[in-house]
Amino acid sequence: IKDKQFEIIAKNLSTESRRVIGGFFGNIASMSKKIPDLAKVRLFIREEKGGGVFEQVLSLLPKKGPTRIIRQQGKNLRRLLAESRQTLKNMLSRK
């Protein structure tokens, strides 16, 4: 899934996991557009082949300065996505 300012890269996801991410995309994409000086947000999600563990890498690419990368692993995809959303909300409150 790709937007001008937001990109999701998904590897080895089940159908259910793709559905979860699809619902999450609109919420995060609109939130990322409100953060000043943020050029792009890239979210990489990989599901292990057994389906038990998810790996997530959230990259926040500012217009100037260093890229902020947040890596997380967990068994609950919804919780990982909620933590990403919370990170963006925290950035919004600091603007």
N, C-alpha and C positions, 0 to 999 in steps of 0.2 A: 504494500500500500504506500502510495507516495503523494505528497502534497508539496507545494512550493517550499514550505518552511519545515515540513515534518515528514519523516520517512520511517517506515517500519520494514525491517528485514526479518523474515521468519524462515526458519529451517526445521524440517522434520516435524512439523506440527500436525496433530490430529485434527479431524474435522471440528470437534468440540472446541479445541484450543483456538482454531481460526475464528470461530464464531465469537468467542470471548474477546479476542483482539479486535475484531471488526466493530463491536459495540464500543470499545474503548477508544478507537481512533478519532472519532469526531470530537469527543470530549477533550482529549489531549491536544489535538490539532488547533482547536479554537483557543485553548488556554495558552499554548506556546506563542500564538500570534500577538498576545497582549504583553509579552515580556519585552521590554525595551533592550536594544543592543544585542539581541539574540538572532544570529543569522540563520541557524538551522538546529533542529533537534533530530537525532537519529536514534532509533530504538532497535536493537538487535535481540531477537528471542530465538533460542534453540531448545527443542525438546529432545531429551535423550531417547533413543530408539525404544526403550522399554516403556516410556511414557511416565516414569516416576519423578524425574527431576527436570526443572527448567533452568536455563541460564539466561540472564538478561544483562545487556550492556546498554546503558543510557548515556549518549554522548550529547553534550550541550556545547554547540559551537558558536561562540560570540563573534560579533563583527570585528572586535579587537581583543587581544589578550589570549591567554591559554585556554585550550579546550578542557572542559570538566567531564571526566568519565566516571560513571558509577556502575560497578559490577555487582551483581547479586545472583545467588542461586537459591532455589527453594522448590518445594513440592507443590505449592499452591500458586498457580498462575495468577489468579485474581488478586492475591495478596501482593505479589511482585508488581503488578500493574498499578495497584493502589499506592504502593510506595513511590512509584515513578510519578504518579499524579500529585502526591504530596510534595515531592521535591519541586515540581513546577509551581505548585501553590505557594511554597515558601519563597521561591524566587519572585513571584508576583507581589507578595506582601512586602518585599524589600525594595521595590522600585520607587 
